[in-house]
Amino acid sequence: MNHSVVGLDIAKNVFHLYSLGPDNEVIKKKLKRAELLAFFANYPASLIGIEACGGAHHWARELIKVGHEVVLLNARYVKSFVVANKNDFNDAQAIFEAVSRPNKRVVAIKTLEQQDIQLVHKIRQDLVDKRTALVNQIRGLLTERGIVIQQGINHVRKQLY
């Protein structure tokens, strides 16, 4: 059986696969996280569409290692292909439909190094945001006691030292 296109809806524990067989029969399959790579290692080389979400880059890299072509799709683009009530199999079907289109909106698959750099930037930005919130809280509490400090972390540092 040659299933050249697969829609894969990834989740935390159970993944849903949607494809069409040689006679256009619908193939739906549930796969547990631990079963996914073993299943696709024995599956004919295919174009696998995955919605770009948490974990998608990891699974794309892993599926590429076992010989598949993987396309990450923009979630907003996939949403327009959902034809019925939202459930995991309908999402997998929507991914299948979206990846089958010629002008799809794809997301580049990130390497581990790119994800590590992004992680450092996100953590740094989070720390900056928390510092700003803390400085503003200090300024507000001091204002309640009649001590007014200009905006800006350097003004707070000068006043507190």
C-alpha positions in Angstrom: 0.0 0.0 0.0 1.4 3.4 -1.0 0.0 6.2 1.2 1.8 9.1 -0.3 0.1 11.8 1.9 -0.6 11.6 5.6 -2.3 14.1 7.9 -1.0 13.7 11.5 -2.6 15.4 14.4 -0.1 15.3 17.3 -1.0 15.6 20.9 0.4 14.8 24.3 -0.3 11.0 24.3 -2.5 9.8 21.5 -1.8 10.9 17.9 -4.3 10.6 15.0 -3.5 9.7 11.5 -5.6 10.3 8.4 -4.8 9.1 4.9 -6.3 7.6 1.8 -5.6 4.1 0.5 -5.0 3.1 -3.1 -8.8 2.8 -3.8 -9.5 6.1 -2.0 -10.6 4.3 1.2 -10.2 6.4 4.3 -7.5 5.3 6.7 -7.8 6.5 10.3 -5.5 5.3 13.0 -4.8 6.2 16.6 -1.2 5.9 17.7 0.2 6.2 21.2 3.3 8.4 21.6 5.5 5.4 22.1 4.2 3.7 19.0 4.6 6.6 16.5 8.2 6.2 15.4 8.0 2.4 15.2 4.9 2.7 13.1 6.3 5.2 10.7 9.7 3.4 10.5 7.7 0.5 8.8 5.4 2.8 6.8 6.1 3.6 3.1 7.9 6.9 2.5 5.2 9.6 2.6 4.6 13.3 2.8 3.4 13.9 6.3 1.6 17.1 7.3 1.7 18.2 10.9 0.2 21.4 12.3 2.9 23.6 13.7 2.4 23.5 17.5 4.2 22.3 20.6 6.4 19.3 19.8 5.9 19.6 16.1 9.5 20.4 15.3 10.7 17.4 17.3 8.4 15.0 15.6 9.2 16.5 12.2 12.9 15.9 12.8 12.3 12.3 14.0 10.0 11.4 11.1 12.6 12.8 8.6 15.2 10.5 10.2 13.0 7.5 9.3 12.7 8.6 5.7 9.6 10.7 5.4 9.1 14.2 4.0 7.5 16.4 6.7 5.7 19.7 6.2 4.7 21.8 9.2 1.6 23.8 8.4 0.4 27.1 9.9 -2.4 26.4 12.3 -4.6 29.2 10.9 -4.2 27.8 7.5 -5.2 24.3 8.7 -8.3 25.6 10.6 -10.0 26.6 7.3 -10.0 22.9 6.2 -11.9 21.5 9.2 -15.2 20.4 7.8 -17.1 19.1 10.8 -17.1 19.4 14.5 -13.6 19.7 16.0 -12.1 16.4 17.1 -8.8 14.8 16.6 -9.6 12.8 13.5 -11.3 15.8 11.8 -8.1 17.8 12.6 -6.0 15.1 11.0 -8.3 15.1 8.0 -8.0 18.9 7.8 -4.2 18.6 8.0 -4.3 16.0 5.2 -6.4 18.3 3.0 -4.1 21.3 3.7 -0.9 19.5 3.0 -2.3 18.2 -0.3 -2.8 21.7 -1.6 -0.1 23.2 -3.9 0.0 26.7 -2.2 0.2 25.7 1.4 1.5 27.9 4.2 4.4 26.1 5.7 6.5 26.7 8.7 10.2 25.9 8.6 11.4 23.0 10.7 13.7 24.3 13.4 16.9 22.5 14.3 17.7 21.8 17.9 20.3 24.6 17.9 17.6 27.1 16.6 15.2 25.9 19.3 17.9 26.3 22.0 18.7 29.9 20.9 14.9 30.6 20.9 14.7 29.2 24.4 17.4 31.4 25.7 15.8 34.5 24.2 12.4 33.6 25.6 13.8 33.0 29.1 15.7 36.3 29.0 12.6 38.2 27.9 10.6 36.6 30.7 13.2 37.7 33.2 13.2 41.2 31.8 9.4 41.3 32.1 9.4 40.0 35.7 12.1 42.6 36.6 10.0 45.4 35.1 6.9 44.2 37.0 8.9 44.1 40.2 10.3 47.6 39.7 6.8 48.9 39.0 5.5 47.2 42.1 8.2 48.8 44.2 7.5 52.2 42.7 3.8 51.8 43.4 4.3 50.7 47.0 6.8 53.5 47.6 4.3 56.0 46.1 1.8 54.9 48.7 4.3 56.0 51.3 5.0 59.4 49.7 8.2 58.4 47.9 7.8 59.1 44.2 10.4 57.7 41.8 10.6 58.3 38.1 9.9 55.6 35.7 12.9 53.5 34.7 15.0 50.9 36.4 18.0 53.2 36.7 16.0 55.8 38.7 14.8 53.1 41.1 18.4 51.8 41.5 19.7 55.3 42.3 16.9 55.9 44.8 17.3 52.5 46.6 21.1 52.6 46.9 
